Amino acid sequence: MRIMRIPPPTSQVLLAALLVSALLLTGWQPAVFAAELMAAARSSIQAEDAKRHVAALADDALEGREGGSRGGRAAGSYIISHLEKLGLEPAGDNGSYYQQFGSMRNILALARGSYPAVANELIVVGAHYDHVGYGNSGNSYGPFGFVHNGADDNASGVAGLIELAEAMQHLPGRPRRPILFAFWDGEEKGLLGSYHFLRVRPAMLAEMSVVFSVNLDMIGRLRGERLEVFGARTSEGLRAAVVQSNNRPGARPLELAFDWAIDEDSDHYPFIAASIPTVMFHTGLHDQYHRPSDDVHLVNFDGIEPVARLTLDFVMALANDPGSVRSFRPQARSESDATKRALEAPAVSPAATQSGESQARPVGNQRPRWGIGTRADPGEPANPVIVRITRESPAAQGGLMMGDRVLAVDGTAVTDQADMVTRLASAGNRVALDVDRRGRVTRIVLDAMAAMDAVQP
């Protein structure tokens, strides 16, 4: 039996452990301290650190990091040097970080879980580190023969993943479930690395079951605080989970654009094809995509910070979820953005919706009419979609918008559309709705009496 050397804990981990012991002796509340450590972990994700990683990986000396090339191997060495500093356990072949396939190599590092009951429920967080080298007619929009540095695609995702792994070192203990940090090779050649991992698992991971995956691809061009999210239909209630992480206390939430398309264009796809719930974070295509001009000076490093911090919160929520494993939702494979448009389309009549309304305007003991119509979403049953707003109604006066998703009524989470309707019908003349508006949680107050006064002659 090979004796594996266990790396010494980092100075941050030792300091955190000492602080925990000292503060517990003074009566400090563990929950409060955990929240402060999580805030410190988020704060450790810095634009300057991301810039350093992207600059190294997108340097001309790496010749575009084509899978199997000397530049690709140099990129792998850079990544592993940081994993070793963090003390993450090698999870590749034969006790190494590498998982070889052909001339290419995935890089795998494991943070083990702390709860024996879920010790084999593996969460995979990945980003591909290869690019297209000097480019050719099959993988570049040209010009060919020049180094394609791939600063956004996908040095940015790799930088975010390294920052994520480092941020976890600020936490006092391990999460419930194990987390695998996976740097995929061969993505640009047909998602080869992620497909290989799912077919042939290294021996130390063979007994684990992949229960969720997160993919970071091209997160370096955040524009207008808009982040694209793919795969959120692959498990029921997954959109709401992403929104919750996006709206963590003290954060400035991003605008989330949920895309329902599932295409074989990045390393999220092999996991979805294997019926594993998966999301991908992406800041969108641009004119430099797969061209030599995708260079370091165009990367929005300040934008990598909030994307990586959102990812940290989301992954930790998954890893520490006391509930059962999320089930894959097969209907996601047959849904598209056209399905999304149909769900969110304005209702042509009240009969076309399940309404959250009761009687018209308050008269005597009659209940207020809120002036909204909603449609149930089978992928997010706890968050009905607003598809009708009556003119001059409390909903219109309060600022409710088409496409808003109802999360809570008077601070209590909605369980389904029928629950929302019941609670709105029994409310008084004033009610507060928490809604998901493009990924940001907004509180809308509906005031029936004020709306009635506003339309009086």
N, C-alpha and C positions, 0 to 999 in steps of 0.2 A: 504494500500500500504506500502510495506516494504521500509524504507529509507536506501539506501546503502551508507555506508561511503566511500567517495572518498579519497584514500591515498594521502598524501602530495607528491609533486614532489620530485624526488631525487635531491641531491646536484648538480650532473652533469647537470641535466636539468635546474635548476635555474641559474647555472653559464653560461650555453649556452645562455639562454634567456637574461641575463644581457649583455653578450658580443655582442649579436645581436643588442640590443638597442644602446649600446655605439658605435659600429662600424658603424652603419647606420648613426649616427649623424656626423661622420667624413667623410662621403662620400664613405665608403667601399662598394664594389660591392657585392650584395647579392649572386650572382652566385659563385663568388670566395670564399666567406665565406662558402657557402653550401658545396662546394667541399672540403674545409679544414676540415669542421666538419665531412664529410663522411670519409675522411682519418683518422681522429681521432677515429671514430667509428670502422673502420677496425683495427686500431692499438690496440684498447682495447681488441681485441680477442687475448689472449696470451696462449702459450703452458703451462705455469705454472698454470694458472687458470683451463685449461682443465684437467691437471693432477690431481689437487685437486678434481675435480668432479668425474673423473674416479676412483680414489683411494677410495673415499667414497662409490660409488655405487658398486664397485667390491670388497669390503671388505668381508672377510669370514663371518662376523657377519650377513650379509644380505642373507646368505645361497642360493646364486644363483638367488635371485629375482623371483622365480616362481610366475606366475600370481595367485593372491588370497592368497598367503602365507604371513606369518608375515614379511619375508624379503622383499617381494614385497610392503607391506604396509609401511615399513620403508623407502624404496626407494622413494615412493610417498611423504612421509613427508619431505624428504630431498629436493625434487624438489620444493614442494610448499613453503618451507621456502625461497627459492631464488626468486620465483615469487612474493611473498609478499614484499620482499625487493625492488623489481623493480617497485612495484606499478601497476602491470598488473591486469586488471579487471578479476575477476573470471567469467568463462563462462560455468560452469558445471550445475549441478542440484541444484535448490533452493538457488541460490546465492553463491554456493561453487565452488571450482575448480574441484571437482570430478564429473564424470559421471559414475554412478554405472551400472554394468551389471553382474548379478550373484554375485560371490564373488570377482569380479575384478573391477577395476576403471580406466577409462581414466582420464587424468588431462588436463584441457582446460583453457587457459588464452588468453584474447583478448586485442589487441591494436586497438582501433577504428580508422576508417579512418577520413579524414578531409573534403572530398568533398561530399556534400549531394547527388549529382547525381550518385555516385558510392558507396554510403555508405553501400549498401547491397551486394556488389560484394566481397565475402570473399575469401581470399587466406589462405590456410591451410599449415602450415609448421610443419612437424611431425617427431617423432622418437619414437620407442618403448622402454620402460624402463624395460620390463620383460625379464627373461631368463629362463633356464630350471631347476633351482634348483639343485638337486643332480643327475639329469640325469637318463634316463631309456632307454630301447631298442627302444622306439619310437621317442626319441628326442636327443639322444646322440650317438656319436661314441665311447664312453667309455674312460676309465673305469667308471662304474656306482658306485653310493654310495659315491662319493666325491663331494664337493662343486664345481659347475661350475660357476665361477665368471663372465664370460661373459664380460670381460674388453673391448674387441673390439665389441662384439655382446651383447648388444648394448649400453654399458655405454659410448662408444666413441661418438655415435650419440647424446645421451642425453646431454653430455658435450658440443658438438657443438651447440646444440639447446639452451641451457642455455646461452652460450656465445653470440649467435646471438641475443637473447632477451635483454641481457645486453647492447650489442653494440648499439642497437636502441635507448637506453636512451641518447646517446651522440648527437643525432640529435636534431635540434632546434624545430621541429614540427612533427606532425603526417603525415604519407604518405596519399595519396589520398584514397586508399582502405584499409579496415580493414584487419588485419593479425591475424590469430588464431595460437597460439603456442600449439600444441597438443602432449602430451606424451601418447602413446598408451600402453595399457595393453593387455595381452592375444595374442600377436603376435605369440609367439612360440606354441600356442595351436590352430592355424589356422586363424590368422589375425582377431581375434574376436573383438578387440577394434575398429579398423578402420571400419570393417563391421557394427558394432553396431552404430557407430557415423553416418554413412551414412543412416542407416535405421531410427534411432530415434535421432533427434537433440534436445539438451536442448532448453528450451522455449526461452531463450534470443537470440538464433541463428536461430530460426525457420523461421524468415522472410528473412534471408540472403540466397543467392545462392552461393554455392562453385564454383568458376570460375577457380581455379587452385590449384594444390597441389604440394608440394615438400617434399620428404622423405629423411631422413638421416639415413642410416643403415650401420654400420661397416665402419666408416671413420677413424679408428685408425691404419691402417697398410699401409700408403702411402709408396710405393716402387718405386724408379726411377721417382718420381714426376708424376706418372701415376694414373689418377682418372677415374673410370668407370662411365659412364652416361647412365642410362636407361630411356626410355620413350620419348626421344627427337623426335620421329616420331609422337607423339600424337597431335601435332598442327603444321601447316605449318610455316616454318621459325624458329622453336624452337631451332634447333641446332645453328643457327646463333646468337640467343639471348644468349645462354649459352656461346658461343665463345666470344661474345662481353664482357660479364661480366668477363670472364677469362683473357681477355687482357686489363683490366682497366689500366689507366695511373699509372705508378710507381710500378706495380705489376710484379712479376716474374711468368708468366703464367704456369699452369700445362699442362702436356700432357693429352689430353682427349681421352678416348677410348669409342666411342659411340656404345653401344650394342643394337641391334634392337629386341632382344628377349623380349617377355612379358610373364613372368611366375608368377604363384600364390605363390610367395616365400617371399614377404615382403609387407609392408603396402602401397606401391604405387599401387598394383594391384587392390584393391577394388575401387579406384578412377578411374582408367582406365576402369574397368568393368562398372562403372557408367557414362562413356563418359565424364570424366573430364580430361582436359590436365594435365599431370603429369610428373615430372622427379624425378629420384632417384640418389643420389650421393653415391658412394660405392668404397672402396679402394681394394676390391677383397678378395676372400677366401684364406685360409691358412690351414696349418696342424693342428692348434689348434682349428679350427672351431668346435663348439659344443663338446668340450672336457674340462676336468678340467684344462687343461694347458693354456686356453685363459685367461692369467693373466696380471696384470698391468705392470709388467716389460717389456713386449713385445710390448707395445703400442708405436707408433711413435707420441709422443705429438707434436713435431715440425711440423709434417705433418697435424695435425688437424687444425693448424692455417690457412694455405692457403685454405683448403677445406671450413672451416667456413667463411672465408672472401669472397671467391667466392660466397658462398650461400647468404651472406648478400647483395652483389651487385646485384645478380640475383633477389632476392626477392624484393629489393627496386625498381629495374627497373620494375618489374611486378606491384607492388603496385602503382607506380607513372606514369605508362603508360597513356598518355592522350587519347590514342586510345580506340577502342571498345574492348570488351572481346574477348580473343582468342577462336577460334572455335576448337572443337575436330575434329581430323582427323581419321575417322573410319578405313581407310585403314591400319593404324598402327597395328590393331589386326590381320591382315593376313600377315604381313611382318615378316621377321626373319633375322637372320644373313646370311642365304643362299641368301635371296633377296639382302642384302647389298653386298655380294660378287659378285653377278651377275651385279649389278649396277656399281661397281667399277672395274670390270674385264677389262683388256686391250682390246682395240678394235683390231680386226684382220685385218681391212682394213680401209682406209679413209671413205669408203661408210658406215661403221658401226657407224659413229659418225656425229654429227653436228660440223663442223670444224670452228675454229677461224682463219683460214688461208686465205691468198689471193694468189697472184701470187708467183712464186718460189723466187729467190733472186732478189734484186733490180737491174734492168737494165733500164737505162734511167729514164722514168717517172713511171715505174711499181712500185706497192706497195710491201712491203716486205712480205715474207712468214714467219710466226712465227714458224711453225712446231709443232702445237698442235692440238689435237682433243679432244672434250669434249662431255659429255653425260649429258642430263638434268635429274634432280632428282625431281620427283613429290612432294616430301616432303620438298624440299629446292629449289624451282624454281629459286631463285635469286643467287644460287651458283652452277654453272655447275661444273662437276667433270672432271678432266684431266684424259683421258683414252688412249691417244696416244701422244708420243713425238718422233718426227723425229730425227734420228741421225744427229749430227753436225748442227742442226738448232739453231736459236736464243733461242728457249725454252731450248734445251739441253745445250747450252753454258751458259745460264743464271742460270741454276740450278733448273729449274722447275722439279717437281717429279710427278710420277703417283699417283693418289689419291688426289692430291691437289685440293682444291675447290676455284674457282675464286670468290673473294668478290668485287673487285673494279678494274677499269682500269684507270690509271693515277689519282688516288685519288677519283674518282667518283664511288659510289656504283653501281654494276650491278643490273638491274631489272629482267632480265631473260637471257636465252642463246642467243636469237636473238639479244638482246641489246649488249651483249658482242661481238658477231660476227661482228656486224655493227661497233662498236667502234674500234675493232682491225683492221678491213679492212680499216678504214679511218685514222688510225694513221700514223705517219711518220716512220722514221727508228729506233726510240727508244720508248719503251713504258714500263710503270711500272705496274705490276700486284700485287695486295694485295691478298694473298691466305691464306686459312685456312689449315694448315698442322697439323693434329692430335690435333686440338684445339688451336694451336698457330698461330697468324697472322704473316706472313712473307712477306716482299716486295721483289719481283723478277723483275729485270730489264732485258728486252729483247732488245738486240742491234743487228739489222739486219746487219749493216755494219761490226761490229766487228766479227760477226759470219761468214760473207762471207770472210773476210780477213783471219780468222783462218783456212779456208779450201782451201785457194789458194795454188797451188803448189809452 
